[in-house]
């Protein structure tokens, strides 16, 4: 006999108001599971910014060293 069959058999022996309590409890358990599923972030590999912008790499001309104001940055972060 499966768990489901045992549950149904025992449920049928209960009065109607107790069966309603069982139903309420089952719905409570289902709601808990849904909340838990929503909280768990599912990691999915995404596209990196470089991959998304690959077609634009090298399409603009500019200075190789973008720190054009080196004097201003001296001592920064130390």
PyMOL Python script that loads the backbone (N, CA, C, O; Angstrom):
from pymol import cmd

cmd.read_pdbstr("""\
ATOM      1  N   UNK A   1       0.843  -1.175   0.000  1.00  0.00           N
ATOM      2  CA  UNK A   1       0.000   0.000   0.000  1.00  0.00           C
ATOM      3  C   UNK A   1       0.895   1.247   0.000  1.00  0.00           C
ATOM      4  O   UNK A   1       1.851   1.329   0.771  1.00  0.00           O
ATOM      5  N   UNK A   2       0.585   2.197  -0.852  1.00  0.00           N
ATOM      6  CA  UNK A   2       1.405   3.404  -0.957  1.00  0.00           C
ATOM      7  C   UNK A   2       1.041   4.401   0.140  1.00  0.00           C
ATOM      8  O   UNK A   2       0.002   4.278   0.790  1.00  0.00           O
ATOM      9  N   UNK A   3       1.896   5.370   0.329  1.00  0.00           N
ATOM     10  CA  UNK A   3       1.646   6.416   1.322  1.00  0.00           C
ATOM     11  C   UNK A   3       0.341   7.140   0.997  1.00  0.00           C
ATOM     12  O   UNK A   3      -0.459   7.429   1.887  1.00  0.00           O
ATOM     13  N   UNK A   4       0.143   7.424  -0.263  1.00  0.00           N
ATOM     14  CA  UNK A   4      -1.073   8.122  -0.686  1.00  0.00           C
ATOM     15  C   UNK A   4      -2.327   7.315  -0.329  1.00  0.00           C
ATOM     16  O   UNK A   4      -3.317   7.875   0.143  1.00  0.00           O
ATOM     17  N   UNK A   5      -2.280   6.023  -0.553  1.00  0.00           N
ATOM     18  CA  UNK A   5      -3.429   5.168  -0.229  1.00  0.00           C
ATOM     19  C   UNK A   5      -3.693   5.125   1.278  1.00  0.00           C
ATOM     20  O   UNK A   5      -4.842   5.137   1.718  1.00  0.00           O
ATOM     21  N   UNK A   6      -2.621   5.076   2.055  1.00  0.00           N
ATOM     22  CA  UNK A   6      -2.765   5.065   3.513  1.00  0.00           C
ATOM     23  C   UNK A   6      -3.386   6.375   3.996  1.00  0.00           C
ATOM     24  O   UNK A   6      -4.265   6.380   4.858  1.00  0.00           O
ATOM     25  N   UNK A   7      -2.917   7.479   3.429  1.00  0.00           N
ATOM     26  CA  UNK A   7      -3.457   8.791   3.814  1.00  0.00           C
ATOM     27  C   UNK A   7      -4.950   8.863   3.499  1.00  0.00           C
ATOM     28  O   UNK A   7      -5.742   9.289   4.340  1.00  0.00           O
ATOM     29  N   UNK A   8      -5.331   8.454   2.311  1.00  0.00           N
ATOM     30  CA  UNK A   8      -6.739   8.498   1.905  1.00  0.00           C
ATOM     31  C   UNK A   8      -7.581   7.602   2.810  1.00  0.00           C
ATOM     32  O   UNK A   8      -8.681   7.977   3.216  1.00  0.00           O
ATOM     33  N   UNK A   9      -7.066   6.435   3.117  1.00  0.00           N
ATOM     34  CA  UNK A   9      -7.801   5.493   3.972  1.00  0.00           C
ATOM     35  C   UNK A   9      -8.036   6.086   5.360  1.00  0.00           C
ATOM     36  O   UNK A   9      -9.145   6.023   5.889  1.00  0.00           O
ATOM     37  N   UNK A  10      -6.993   6.657   5.940  1.00  0.00           N
ATOM     38  CA  UNK A  10      -7.111   7.252   7.274  1.00  0.00           C
ATOM     39  C   UNK A  10      -7.972   8.514   7.233  1.00  0.00           C
ATOM     40  O   UNK A  10      -8.725   8.787   8.168  1.00  0.00           O
ATOM     41  N   UNK A  11      -7.859   9.274   6.158  1.00  0.00           N
ATOM     42  CA  UNK A  11      -8.649  10.496   6.008  1.00  0.00           C
ATOM     43  C   UNK A  11     -10.141  10.178   5.979  1.00  0.00           C
ATOM     44  O   UNK A  11     -10.948  10.913   6.548  1.00  0.00           O
ATOM     45  N   UNK A  12     -10.500   9.100   5.327  1.00  0.00           N
ATOM     46  CA  UNK A  12     -11.910   8.705   5.217  1.00  0.00           C
ATOM     47  C   UNK A  12     -12.523   8.294   6.556  1.00  0.00           C
ATOM     48  O   UNK A  12     -13.746   8.264   6.691  1.00  0.00           O
ATOM     49  N   UNK A  13     -11.690   7.978   7.540  1.00  0.00           N
ATOM     50  CA  UNK A  13     -12.210   7.594   8.855  1.00  0.00           C
ATOM     51  C   UNK A  13     -12.489   8.810   9.737  1.00  0.00           C
ATOM     52  O   UNK A  13     -13.127   8.687  10.783  1.00  0.00           O
ATOM     53  N   UNK A  14     -12.014   9.979   9.321  1.00  0.00           N
ATOM     54  CA  UNK A  14     -12.180  11.190  10.130  1.00  0.00           C
ATOM     55  C   UNK A  14     -13.523  11.858   9.857  1.00  0.00           C
ATOM     56  O   UNK A  14     -14.074  11.731   8.763  1.00  0.00           O
ATOM     57  N   UNK A  15     -14.055  12.580  10.866  1.00  0.00           N
ATOM     58  CA  UNK A  15     -15.265  13.366  10.624  1.00  0.00           C
ATOM     59  C   UNK A  15     -14.960  14.507   9.643  1.00  0.00           C
ATOM     60  O   UNK A  15     -13.802  14.874   9.445  1.00  0.00           O
ATOM     61  N   UNK A  16     -16.000  15.051   9.043  1.00  0.00           N
ATOM     62  CA  UNK A  16     -15.859  16.065   8.001  1.00  0.00           C
ATOM     63  C   UNK A  16     -15.059  17.283   8.463  1.00  0.00           C
ATOM     64  O   UNK A  16     -14.236  17.802   7.708  1.00  0.00           O
ATOM     65  N   UNK A  17     -15.292  17.745   9.693  1.00  0.00           N
ATOM     66  CA  UNK A  17     -14.566  18.938  10.159  1.00  0.00           C
ATOM     67  C   UNK A  17     -13.069  18.651  10.316  1.00  0.00           C
ATOM     68  O   UNK A  17     -12.244  19.535  10.087  1.00  0.00           O
ATOM     69  N   UNK A  18     -12.715  17.429  10.703  1.00  0.00           N
ATOM     70  CA  UNK A  18     -11.294  17.059  10.807  1.00  0.00           C
ATOM     71  C   UNK A  18     -10.678  16.912   9.415  1.00  0.00           C
ATOM     72  O   UNK A  18      -9.504  17.225   9.219  1.00  0.00           O
ATOM     73  N   UNK A  19     -11.460  16.440   8.460  1.00  0.00           N
ATOM     74  CA  UNK A  19     -10.973  16.366   7.079  1.00  0.00           C
ATOM     75  C   UNK A  19     -10.665  17.769   6.559  1.00  0.00           C
ATOM     76  O   UNK A  19      -9.700  17.968   5.821  1.00  0.00           O
ATOM     77  N   UNK A  20     -11.498  18.743   6.954  1.00  0.00           N
ATOM     78  CA  UNK A  20     -11.250  20.132   6.555  1.00  0.00           C
ATOM     79  C   UNK A  20      -9.939  20.631   7.157  1.00  0.00           C
ATOM     80  O   UNK A  20      -9.192  21.354   6.497  1.00  0.00           O
ATOM     81  N   UNK A  21      -9.653  20.253   8.399  1.00  0.00           N
ATOM     82  CA  UNK A  21      -8.390  20.632   9.039  1.00  0.00           C
ATOM     83  C   UNK A  21      -7.203  20.033   8.283  1.00  0.00           C
ATOM     84  O   UNK A  21      -6.181  20.691   8.089  1.00  0.00           O
ATOM     85  N   UNK A  22      -7.351  18.796   7.866  1.00  0.00           N
ATOM     86  CA  UNK A  22      -6.287  18.143   7.086  1.00  0.00           C
ATOM     87  C   UNK A  22      -6.068  18.904   5.783  1.00  0.00           C
ATOM     88  O   UNK A  22      -4.928  19.153   5.392  1.00  0.00           O
ATOM     89  N   UNK A  23      -7.149  19.270   5.116  1.00  0.00           N
ATOM     90  CA  UNK A  23      -7.050  20.030   3.872  1.00  0.00           C
ATOM     91  C   UNK A  23      -6.359  21.373   4.110  1.00  0.00           C
ATOM     92  O   UNK A  23      -5.498  21.778   3.330  1.00  0.00           O
ATOM     93  N   UNK A  24      -6.738  22.057   5.184  1.00  0.00           N
ATOM     94  CA  UNK A  24      -6.099  23.335   5.520  1.00  0.00           C
ATOM     95  C   UNK A  24      -4.598  23.154   5.732  1.00  0.00           C
ATOM     96  O   UNK A  24      -3.798  23.976   5.284  1.00  0.00           O
ATOM     97  N   UNK A  25      -4.223  22.077   6.415  1.00  0.00           N
ATOM     98  CA  UNK A  25      -2.808  21.820   6.677  1.00  0.00           C
ATOM     99  C   UNK A  25      -2.049  21.529   5.385  1.00  0.00           C
ATOM    100  O   UNK A  25      -0.931  22.009   5.197  1.00  0.00           O
ATOM    101  N   UNK A  26      -2.648  20.754   4.508  1.00  0.00           N
ATOM    102  CA  UNK A  26      -2.007  20.441   3.219  1.00  0.00           C
ATOM    103  C   UNK A  26      -1.810  21.728   2.415  1.00  0.00           C
ATOM    104  O   UNK A  26      -0.757  21.924   1.808  1.00  0.00           O
ATOM    105  N   UNK A  27      -2.813  22.597   2.408  1.00  0.00           N
ATOM    106  CA  UNK A  27      -2.688  23.870   1.689  1.00  0.00           C
ATOM    107  C   UNK A  27      -1.617  24.753   2.316  1.00  0.00           C
ATOM    108  O   UNK A  27      -0.908  25.469   1.608  1.00  0.00           O
ATOM    109  N   UNK A  28      -1.496  24.706   3.649  1.00  0.00           N
ATOM    110  CA  UNK A  28      -0.440  25.437   4.345  1.00  0.00           C
ATOM    111  C   UNK A  28       0.937  24.933   3.908  1.00  0.00           C
ATOM    112  O   UNK A  28       1.836  25.729   3.636  1.00  0.00           O
ATOM    113  N   UNK A  29       1.098  23.621   3.844  1.00  0.00           N
ATOM    114  CA  UNK A  29       2.373  23.038   3.410  1.00  0.00           C
ATOM    115  C   UNK A  29       2.705  23.437   1.970  1.00  0.00           C
ATOM    116  O   UNK A  29       3.858  23.723   1.650  1.00  0.00           O
ATOM    117  N   UNK A  30       1.695  23.454   1.113  1.00  0.00           N
ATOM    118  CA  UNK A  30       1.918  23.857  -0.277  1.00  0.00           C
ATOM    119  C   UNK A  30       2.353  25.315  -0.355  1.00  0.00           C
ATOM    120  O   UNK A  30       3.243  25.653  -1.136  1.00  0.00           O
ATOM    121  N   UNK A  31       1.740  26.176   0.440  1.00  0.00           N
ATOM    122  CA  UNK A  31       2.110  27.595   0.452  1.00  0.00           C
ATOM    123  C   UNK A  31       3.541  27.768   0.931  1.00  0.00           C
ATOM    124  O   UNK A  31       4.277  28.597   0.396  1.00  0.00           O
ATOM    125  N   UNK A  32       3.945  26.994   1.933  1.00  0.00           N
ATOM    126  CA  UNK A  32       5.327  27.048   2.423  1.00  0.00           C
ATOM    127  C   UNK A  32       6.307  26.665   1.322  1.00  0.00           C
ATOM    128  O   UNK A  32       7.341  27.311   1.149  1.00  0.00           O
ATOM    129  N   UNK A  33       5.982  25.624   0.586  1.00  0.00           N
ATOM    130  CA  UNK A  33       6.865  25.166  -0.490  1.00  0.00           C
ATOM    131  C   UNK A  33       6.997  26.232  -1.568  1.00  0.00           C
ATOM    132  O   UNK A  33       8.089  26.452  -2.090  1.00  0.00           O
ATOM    133  N   UNK A  34       5.900  26.892  -1.905  1.00  0.00           N
ATOM    134  CA  UNK A  34       5.945  27.928  -2.932  1.00  0.00           C
ATOM    135  C   UNK A  34       6.800  29.101  -2.478  1.00  0.00           C
ATOM    136  O   UNK A  34       7.568  29.645  -3.270  1.00  0.00           O
ATOM    137  N   UNK A  35       6.680  29.500  -1.209  1.00  0.00           N
ATOM    138  CA  UNK A  35       7.503  30.589  -0.686  1.00  0.00           C
ATOM    139  C   UNK A  35       8.975  30.206  -0.743  1.00  0.00           C
ATOM    140  O   UNK A  35       9.819  31.017  -1.125  1.00  0.00           O
ATOM    141  N   UNK A  36       9.278  28.985  -0.367  1.00  0.00           N
ATOM    142  CA  UNK A  36      10.661  28.510  -0.367  1.00  0.00           C
ATOM    143  C   UNK A  36      11.223  28.510  -1.781  1.00  0.00           C
ATOM    144  O   UNK A  36      12.382  28.869  -1.990  1.00  0.00           O
ATOM    145  N   UNK A  37      10.408  28.107  -2.752  1.00  0.00           N
ATOM    146  CA  UNK A  37      10.857  28.085  -4.142  1.00  0.00           C
ATOM    147  C   UNK A  37      11.132  29.492  -4.640  1.00  0.00           C
ATOM    148  O   UNK A  37      12.059  29.697  -5.423  1.00  0.00           O
ATOM    149  N   UNK A  38      10.341  30.467  -4.198  1.00  0.00           N
ATOM    150  CA  UNK A  38      10.545  31.846  -4.625  1.00  0.00           C
ATOM    151  C   UNK A  38      11.808  32.431  -4.017  1.00  0.00           C
ATOM    152  O   UNK A  38      12.477  33.247  -4.651  1.00  0.00           O
ATOM    153  N   UNK A  39      12.147  32.026  -2.789  1.00  0.00           N
ATOM    154  CA  UNK A  39      13.316  32.575  -2.111  1.00  0.00           C
ATOM    155  C   UNK A  39      14.630  32.048  -2.663  1.00  0.00           C
ATOM    156  O   UNK A  39      15.640  32.749  -2.620  1.00  0.00           O
ATOM    157  N   UNK A  40      14.635  30.851  -3.169  1.00  0.00           N
ATOM    158  CA  UNK A  40      15.876  30.241  -3.635  1.00  0.00           C
ATOM    159  C   UNK A  40      16.182  30.746  -5.039  1.00  0.00           C
ATOM    160  O   UNK A  40      15.496  30.390  -5.997  1.00  0.00           O
ATOM    161  N   UNK A  41      17.211  31.576  -5.156  1.00  0.00           N
ATOM    162  CA  UNK A  41      17.553  32.053  -6.497  1.00  0.00           C
ATOM    163  C   UNK A  41      18.159  30.920  -7.315  1.00  0.00           C
ATOM    164  O   UNK A  41      19.034  30.195  -6.843  1.00  0.00           O
ATOM    165  N   UNK A  42      17.699  30.786  -8.502  1.00  0.00           N
ATOM    166  CA  UNK A  42      18.230  29.754  -9.375  1.00  0.00           C
ATOM    167  C   UNK A  42      19.301  30.385 -10.256  1.00  0.00           C
ATOM    168  O   UNK A  42      19.026  31.279 -11.056  1.00  0.00           O
ATOM    169  N   UNK A  43      20.528  29.899 -10.088  1.00  0.00           N
ATOM    170  CA  UNK A  43      21.629  30.459 -10.845  1.00  0.00           C
ATOM    171  C   UNK A  43      21.557  29.956 -12.271  1.00  0.00           C
ATOM    172  O   UNK A  43      21.425  28.760 -12.532  1.00  0.00           O
ATOM    173  N   UNK A  44      21.645  30.888 -13.165  1.00  0.00           N
ATOM    174  CA  UNK A  44      21.681  30.534 -14.570  1.00  0.00           C
ATOM    175  C   UNK A  44      22.849  31.272 -15.198  1.00  0.00           C
ATOM    176  O   UNK A  44      23.016  32.473 -14.983  1.00  0.00           O
ATOM    177  N   UNK A  45      23.645  30.572 -15.960  1.00  0.00           N
ATOM    178  CA  UNK A  45      24.761  31.268 -16.591  1.00  0.00           C
ATOM    179  C   UNK A  45      24.219  32.316 -17.545  1.00  0.00           C
ATOM    180  O   UNK A  45      23.376  32.026 -18.394  1.00  0.00           O
ATOM    181  N   UNK A  46      24.705  33.516 -17.398  1.00  0.00           N
ATOM    182  CA  UNK A  46      24.243  34.612 -18.242  1.00  0.00           C
ATOM    183  C   UNK A  46      25.305  34.994 -19.255  1.00  0.00           C
ATOM    184  O   UNK A  46      26.320  34.317 -19.414  1.00  0.00           O
ATOM    185  N   UNK A  47      25.048  36.065 -19.913  1.00  0.00           N
ATOM    186  CA  UNK A  47      25.979  36.578 -20.906  1.00  0.00           C
ATOM    187  C   UNK A  47      26.791  37.673 -20.238  1.00  0.00           C
ATOM    188  O   UNK A  47      26.228  38.543 -19.574  1.00  0.00           O
ATOM    189  N   UNK A  48      28.100  37.642 -20.404  1.00  0.00           N
ATOM    190  CA  UNK A  48      28.934  38.677 -19.811  1.00  0.00           C
ATOM    191  C   UNK A  48      28.774  39.975 -20.594  1.00  0.00           C
ATOM    192  O   UNK A  48      28.327  39.970 -21.741  1.00  0.00           O
ATOM    193  N   UNK A  49      29.141  41.076 -19.964  1.00  0.00           N
ATOM    194  CA  UNK A  49      29.053  42.384 -20.621  1.00  0.00           C
ATOM    195  C   UNK A  49      29.945  42.405 -21.859  1.00  0.00           C
ATOM    196  O   UNK A  49      29.570  42.968 -22.887  1.00  0.00           O
ATOM    197  N   UNK A  50      31.112  41.798 -21.762  1.00  0.00           N
ATOM    198  CA  UNK A  50      32.021  41.766 -22.908  1.00  0.00           C
ATOM    199  C   UNK A  50      31.405  41.007 -24.071  1.00  0.00           C
ATOM    200  O   UNK A  50      31.488  41.453 -25.215  1.00  0.00           O
ATOM    201  N   UNK A  51      30.795  39.880 -23.794  1.00  0.00           N
ATOM    202  CA  UNK A  51      30.169  39.095 -24.858  1.00  0.00           C
ATOM    203  C   UNK A  51      29.010  39.858 -25.489  1.00  0.00           C
ATOM    204  O   UNK A  51      28.847  39.843 -26.709  1.00  0.00           O
ATOM    205  N   UNK A  52      28.206  40.525 -24.662  1.00  0.00           N
ATOM    206  CA  UNK A  52      27.058  41.275 -25.174  1.00  0.00           C
ATOM    207  C   UNK A  52      27.493  42.446 -26.047  1.00  0.00           C
ATOM    208  O   UNK A  52      26.803  42.795 -27.004  1.00  0.00           O
ATOM    209  N   UNK A  53      28.633  43.055 -25.723  1.00  0.00           N
ATOM    210  CA  UNK A  53      29.096  44.235 -26.459  1.00  0.00           C
ATOM    211  C   UNK A  53      30.230  43.902 -27.426  1.00  0.00           C
ATOM    212  O   UNK A  53      30.923  44.804 -27.897  1.00  0.00           O
ATOM    213  N   UNK A  54      30.422  42.645 -27.721  1.00  0.00           N
ATOM    214  CA  UNK A  54      31.545  42.210 -28.556  1.00  0.00           C
ATOM    215  C   UNK A  54      31.593  42.933 -29.901  1.00  0.00           C
ATOM    216  O   UNK A  54      32.677  43.258 -30.384  1.00  0.00           O
ATOM    217  N   UNK A  55      30.448  43.188 -30.506  1.00  0.00           N
ATOM    218  CA  UNK A  55      30.434  43.838 -31.818  1.00  0.00           C
ATOM    219  C   UNK A  55      30.938  45.279 -31.756  1.00  0.00           C
ATOM    220  O   UNK A  55      31.324  45.841 -32.780  1.00  0.00           O
ATOM    221  N   UNK A  56      30.939  45.884 -30.563  1.00  0.00           N
ATOM    222  CA  UNK A  56      31.371  47.275 -30.433  1.00  0.00           C
ATOM    223  C   UNK A  56      32.830  47.409 -30.003  1.00  0.00           C
ATOM    224  O   UNK A  56      33.368  48.517 -29.986  1.00  0.00           O
ATOM    225  N   UNK A  57      33.474  46.300 -29.657  1.00  0.00           N
ATOM    226  CA  UNK A  57      34.866  46.348 -29.221  1.00  0.00           C
ATOM    227  C   UNK A  57      35.732  46.838 -30.373  1.00  0.00           C
ATOM    228  O   UNK A  57      35.729  46.265 -31.463  1.00  0.00           O
ATOM    229  N   UNK A  58      36.474  47.910 -30.107  1.00  0.00           N
ATOM    230  CA  UNK A  58      37.388  48.457 -31.105  1.00  0.00           C
ATOM    231  C   UNK A  58      36.739  49.351 -32.141  1.00  0.00           C
ATOM    232  O   UNK A  58      37.403  49.739 -33.102  1.00  0.00           O
ATOM    233  N   UNK A  59      35.470  49.696 -31.987  1.00  0.00           N
ATOM    234  CA  UNK A  59      34.810  50.516 -33.010  1.00  0.00           C
ATOM    235  C   UNK A  59      35.022  52.012 -32.792  1.00  0.00           C
ATOM    236  O   UNK A  59      34.616  52.816 -33.631  1.00  0.00           O
ATOM    237  N   UNK A  60      35.647  52.399 -31.688  1.00  0.00           N
ATOM    238  CA  UNK A  60      35.874  53.813 -31.397  1.00  0.00           C
ATOM    239  C   UNK A  60      37.366  54.052 -31.238  1.00  0.00           C
ATOM    240  O   UNK A  60      38.084  53.226 -30.675  1.00  0.00           O
ATOM    241  N   UNK A  61      37.819  55.180 -31.736  1.00  0.00           N
ATOM    242  CA  UNK A  61      39.225  55.550 -31.580  1.00  0.00           C
ATOM    243  C   UNK A  61      39.355  56.414 -30.335  1.00  0.00           C
ATOM    244  O   UNK A  61      38.480  57.227 -30.041  1.00  0.00           O
ATOM    245  N   UNK A  62      40.432  56.237 -29.620  1.00  0.00           N
ATOM    246  CA  UNK A  62      40.659  57.034 -28.423  1.00  0.00           C
ATOM    247  C   UNK A  62      42.044  56.749 -27.877  1.00  0.00           C
ATOM    248  O   UNK A  62      42.753  55.877 -28.380  1.00  0.00           O
ATOM    249  N   UNK A  63      42.426  57.489 -26.843  1.00  0.00           N
ATOM    250  CA  UNK A  63      43.754  57.261 -26.260  1.00  0.00           C
ATOM    251  C   UNK A  63      43.809  55.879 -25.611  1.00  0.00           C
ATOM    252  O   UNK A  63      42.830  55.415 -25.027  1.00  0.00           O
ATOM    253  N   UNK A  64      44.957  55.238 -25.723  1.00  0.00           N
ATOM    254  CA  UNK A  64      45.112  53.922 -25.108  1.00  0.00           C
ATOM    255  C   UNK A  64      45.069  54.019 -23.592  1.00  0.00           C
ATOM    256  O   UNK A  64      44.502  53.159 -22.918  1.00  0.00           O
ATOM    257  N   UNK A  65      45.680  55.085 -23.061  1.00  0.00           N
ATOM    258  CA  UNK A  65      45.702  55.293 -21.619  1.00  0.00           C
ATOM    259  C   UNK A  65      44.611  56.304 -21.278  1.00  0.00           C
ATOM    260  O   UNK A  65      44.760  57.496 -21.544  1.00  0.00           O
ATOM    261  N   UNK A  66      43.533  55.834 -20.697  1.00  0.00           N
ATOM    262  CA  UNK A  66      42.400  56.714 -20.420  1.00  0.00           C
ATOM    263  C   UNK A  66      42.602  57.598 -19.191  1.00  0.00           C
ATOM    264  O   UNK A  66      41.783  58.477 -18.923  1.00  0.00           O
ATOM    265  N   UNK A  67      43.672  57.380 -18.450  1.00  0.00           N
ATOM    266  CA  UNK A  67      43.937  58.235 -17.292  1.00  0.00           C
ATOM    267  C   UNK A  67      44.721  59.452 -17.757  1.00  0.00           C
ATOM    268  O   UNK A  67      45.927  59.547 -17.529  1.00  0.00           O
ATOM    269  N   UNK A  68      44.033  60.382 -18.408  1.00  0.00           N
ATOM    270  CA  UNK A  68      44.700  61.548 -18.999  1.00  0.00           C
ATOM    271  C   UNK A  68      45.066  62.590 -17.961  1.00  0.00           C
ATOM    272  O   UNK A  68      45.871  63.475 -18.251  1.00  0.00           O
ATOM    273  N   UNK A  69      44.509  62.521 -16.773  1.00  0.00           N
ATOM    274  CA  UNK A  69      44.817  63.495 -15.732  1.00  0.00           C
ATOM    275  C   UNK A  69      45.572  62.779 -14.614  1.00  0.00           C
ATOM    276  O   UNK A  69      45.073  62.660 -13.495  1.00  0.00           O
ATOM    277  N   UNK A  70      46.766  62.310 -14.923  1.00  0.00           N
ATOM    278  CA  UNK A  70      47.534  61.494 -13.981  1.00  0.00           C
ATOM    279  C   UNK A  70      47.909  62.275 -12.726  1.00  0.00           C
ATOM    280  O   UNK A  70      47.951  61.707 -11.635  1.00  0.00           O
ATOM    281  N   UNK A  71      48.184  63.576 -12.870  1.00  0.00           N
ATOM    282  CA  UNK A  71      48.586  64.388 -11.721  1.00  0.00           C
ATOM    283  C   UNK A  71      47.464  64.414 -10.669  1.00  0.00           C
ATOM    284  O   UNK A  71      47.728  64.333  -9.469  1.00  0.00           O
ATOM    285  N   UNK A  72      46.240  64.525 -11.122  1.00  0.00           N
ATOM    286  CA  UNK A  72      45.087  64.564 -10.230  1.00  0.00           C
ATOM    287  C   UNK A  72      44.953  63.255  -9.446  1.00  0.00           C
ATOM    288  O   UNK A  72      44.521  63.264  -8.293  1.00  0.00           O
ATOM    289  N   UNK A  73      45.314  62.159 -10.053  1.00  0.00           N
ATOM    290  CA  UNK A  73      45.145  60.849  -9.429  1.00  0.00           C
ATOM    291  C   UNK A  73      46.326  60.442  -8.542  1.00  0.00           C
ATOM    292  O   UNK A  73      46.267  59.400  -7.890  1.00  0.00           O
ATOM    293  N   UNK A  74      47.377  61.231  -8.506  1.00  0.00           N
ATOM    294  CA  UNK A  74      48.542  60.882  -7.680  1.00  0.00           C
ATOM    295  C   UNK A  74      48.142  60.799  -6.209  1.00  0.00           C
ATOM    296  O   UNK A  74      47.486  61.704  -5.691  1.00  0.00           O
ATOM    297  N   UNK A  75      48.527  59.741  -5.550  1.00  0.00           N
ATOM    298  CA  UNK A  75      48.249  59.552  -4.134  1.00  0.00           C
ATOM    299  C   UNK A  75      46.851  59.037  -3.835  1.00  0.00           C
ATOM    300  O   UNK A  75      46.525  58.774  -2.678  1.00  0.00           O
ATOM    301  N   UNK A  76      46.027  58.890  -4.853  1.00  0.00           N
ATOM    302  CA  UNK A  76      44.662  58.403  -4.642  1.00  0.00           C
ATOM    303  C   UNK A  76      44.693  56.921  -4.298  1.00  0.00           C
ATOM    304  O   UNK A  76      45.304  56.128  -5.014  1.00  0.00           O
ATOM    305  N   UNK A  77      44.051  56.553  -3.227  1.00  0.00           N
ATOM    306  CA  UNK A  77      43.968  55.154  -2.840  1.00  0.00           C
ATOM    307  C   UNK A  77      45.122  54.679  -1.986  1.00  0.00           C
ATOM    308  O   UNK A  77      45.173  53.503  -1.624  1.00  0.00           O
ATOM    309  N   UNK A  78      46.041  55.553  -1.657  1.00  0.00           N
ATOM    310  CA  UNK A  78      47.158  55.083  -0.820  1.00  0.00           C
ATOM    311  C   UNK A  78      47.081  55.649   0.567  1.00  0.00           C
ATOM    312  O   UNK A  78      47.939  55.359   1.401  1.00  0.00           O
TER     313      UNK A  78
END
""", "prot")
cmd.dss("prot")
cmd.show_as("cartoon", "prot")
cmd.util.cbc("prot")
cmd.orient("prot")
